[in-house]
Amino acid sequence: MRNEAIPLQISDEHASASACRVADLLLDIGTVLLVSGAHSGRVTRNIERVARAWGYGLEIFITFTGLMVSIKNEADPSERVARFRRAPLHGVHFGILTEASLLTWRVVEENLGIDEVEDRWAEIRRMPHHPRWAVLGGVGVACACLCLLAGGDWRNAGVALVAAVCGMFVRQEVLRKRFNPMIAFMLASFTTTLIAGLDMLYQFGASPEKTLATAVLYLIPGVPLINCAIDLIEGHIPTAIARGVYGGFILLCISVGMSLSIILLGIHNF
């Protein structure tokens, strides 16, 4: 099922059109940062920087599934605007995070107006992800290198590369058809372990257990778990707990996929 961002507008009757426009822009920037892999502190700092540069006080409430912002015109405290938006599916896009931070600093240093910021933000939102072949190749090479670092030989690394690429391809296809992301993780783990497990059965390399252990590491939810720790340190407890549960459930799906594949292959010494 498609997960769309659903805006909920709560506006004061005395708010001007410009204040509403600023609130909508800040909410959009914050929501996109949230679902692109930014921790709560980064989201807050970026949109607060813009709000202060334009003369607005900002209150923000961040959850894993949505974002609320409330701005107040410092020159006219009666002018207040509040906005809420539900966040779509979380992912990782470091390019957007970098460009958004640079844009917010330009607002402060170059005194950019809202028209310029809206135009530049529209371009940033359209930034594409890496090409699919690059993601597949990068994942395969990364897992192969991890296999070598873990003590496997080149044949083990070759099997790990093929297993990781096939598993990532399955994950991309499942997500492209808009199935639940957890199903994508489970099927990718199952596919990768099934191929890597052939090394255990037929002994292609000297250390087939290294192949099985490292081929699925591309699925580890590093960004949610790291953000969970950062949010805990910075005091964003509800969001931190949600990120931790999300990351933990991904790990559970990975282990279920691996277990099913290992049982199917009849591997008893892993």
N, C-alpha and C positions, 0 to 999 in steps of 0.2 A: 504494500500500500504506500502511496506517495505521501511523504511527510512534508507539509508546507508550513512556512512561518505564518502564523495567524496574528495580525496586529490587533491590539485592543487599545483604543484611544480614550483617555480620561483627561479632559481639558477643562481648565477654569474658564468661566464665561468672560473674564476680563483679559484673557491671554490674547496677545496680538498674533497676527499671521506669521510674523518673523520668529516669534518665540516658538510657535508650533512647528515651524520649519526647522529650527535648530534642534528641537527635541526629537523630531523624526529622524534627522540626520545622525544625531548622537546615538539614538537607539539602533539604527541600522548598522553603524560602525561597531557598536558594542556587541550586537548579536552575531555579526559575521566573524569578529575576532573570537568570540566564545566558541563557535562551532568550527573554527579553523585551528584550534589547538592552543589558544592563549589561556594562561591561568587567570584567576579572578583579579589578582593585583594588577596584572598588565592591562586587562580590560578597563579597570577603574582609572588607572593612570592616563591611558590614552584619551579617553573621552572627557575626563576631568580637565586635562590640559587644554582641550579645545573650548570647553565651556567657560573656563576662567579667562581665556584670551578674548572671548566675545562678551565678557561682562556678566556671566551667569553663574550662580551657585548651583551645585549639582548634588543630588542625593541618588544613590544607585543601590539596587538590590539584585543580586545575581543568584540564580539557581542553575542547576544543570539543564533544566528544560525550558528556561526562559529568562528574560531580563526586564527589569523595570527601571526607568529613569524619571526623575522629577527635577525640573530646572526652575530657578527663580531669578528674575531680573534684579541684579544688585541695585540698579538705579531706581527701580519701581517694584518694591517687594510684593505688591498686590498682583503682579503679573507672574503667574505660576502655570506650569504645564506638566502633566504626568503622562507617561506612555508605557505600555507593556507589550512585549512581543514574545510569542512562543518560539523557542529555538528549533530549527530543523535538525536533521541527523548530524551528529558530530563527526568530524574528520580531522585531517591534518593538512594545512597549506601554509608552509613557512614563508612563502613568497608574499602572501597577503599580510601576514603578521609584520614582516619587515617593512613593506611599503606603507602600511597603515601607520606604523610608528613614525616613519620619516615624514609622512603627510602631517601628522599632528604636531611635530616639531616645526615644520614649515609654517603652520598657522601661527605659532608663537613668535618665531624669528622673523618671518617675512610679512606678518600681519595680513594673511590671506583672508579674503571675504568669503561668504558662504557660497556664492556662485562658483568661484574657483574651486573650492573644496568639494562641492557636489559633483562638478565635472571630473575632477581627478579621482574622486571616490568611485564614480561609475566605471572608470577605466580599471581601477584596482579590483573591483568586484568581478570584472570579466577576465581576470588573469587565469589562463588555463593551467591545469596540472601538467606534470611532466608527461611526455608521450607514453603510451601504453608499452611500447617495446622497450623504452628506457627503464620503466619500472620493473618489468619482467627481468630484463638483463641485470639490473642492479641488485634485485633480490637474489637472483641465482648466484651471482658472483659473491655477494656478501655471505651467503650460507656456505658456499664452497670454501671461502677463506676461513670462516669460523671452524669448519671441519678440519682444515689443515692446522689451525692454531690449537685445536683440541687434541691433535695427535694422529689424525687420519692421514692416509697417503693420497696421492693424486687421483687414484681410482675411486676412493671413498668420496673425495671432493667432487668428482665428476657426477657421481650418483646423487649427491646432495644438491648439486646445481640443477640437475634435471628435475628432481623431486620438488624443489622449491619453486621452480618456474611453472611446473604443471599445477601445483597447488595454488599459486598466486593467480594463474589464469582462471582456475575454477572459481576462486573468490571474486575476481572481477566480473565474471559472467553472472554469478548469482546476484551480485549487487546491481549489475546493469539491468537485470530483470526485476529489480525492486523487491526482492525477498528480504526477510528479516536479516539484519547484519549478523546476528548470532548463528543463523543457519549457514551463512557464508563462511564464518570462522570454522564451524564444525566440519563442513564439507572440504574446506581447504586443508585442514589438519588431517582429515581422513585420507585424502588423495596423496598428500605429501608423505605421510607415514607409510601408505601402501607401497609407494614406489621406493622409498628409502629402505623399507623392510625387505625388499628383494635382495639387497646387499647382505642382510643377515642370513637369508636362506641360501644364496648361491656364492657367498664369500667372494665378491668381486675384488675387494680390497683387503688390506691387512687388519683394519680396525672397523668392521661394519657397524659396531655399536656407536661409533662416533658419527657415522652418517645419520643414523636414526635419531640421535640426540640433537644434532645441530640443524637438520633440514627444516624443522618447524619454527626455528627461532625468529623468523621474519614476522610471525604472527603475534609475538609478544606485544602487549599494549603499553609500550614504554611511555608515550605521551600522557595518557590518562593517569598512569601510576605516578609519574613525576609531578604532574600538576596536582594530584591528590596530596602529595607530600608538601608542595609549595603552599597550597591553600591551607593546609593544617598549620604550617608555621606562621602564615600571615593572618590566621584567625578566621578564615572563611570556612567554618566548620561544616555547615550543611552541604555546601558545594563539594568540599573535600570528601565527605562521606559518600556522596552520590558518585563522584569520580572513582573512588576506591571500589565501591560495589560494582560499578560498570566494568572496571578493569578486571576485577576478580571473576565476574561472570564470563568475560572473554576467556580467561585462563581455564575456567571450568569447561567451556565449549571446546577449547583446544585439547584438553585432556580426554574428553569424551571421544572426540574424533580419533585421537591416537589410540585409545584403548580399543575401540571397535576394530580398527585396522590391525592392531597387534593380535587380537583374538582371532580375526579372520585369517591371518597368515599363520597362526599357530606358533607364534614365537613365545617361548617360555623362559628364556634366559636373559631378558632385558630388564 
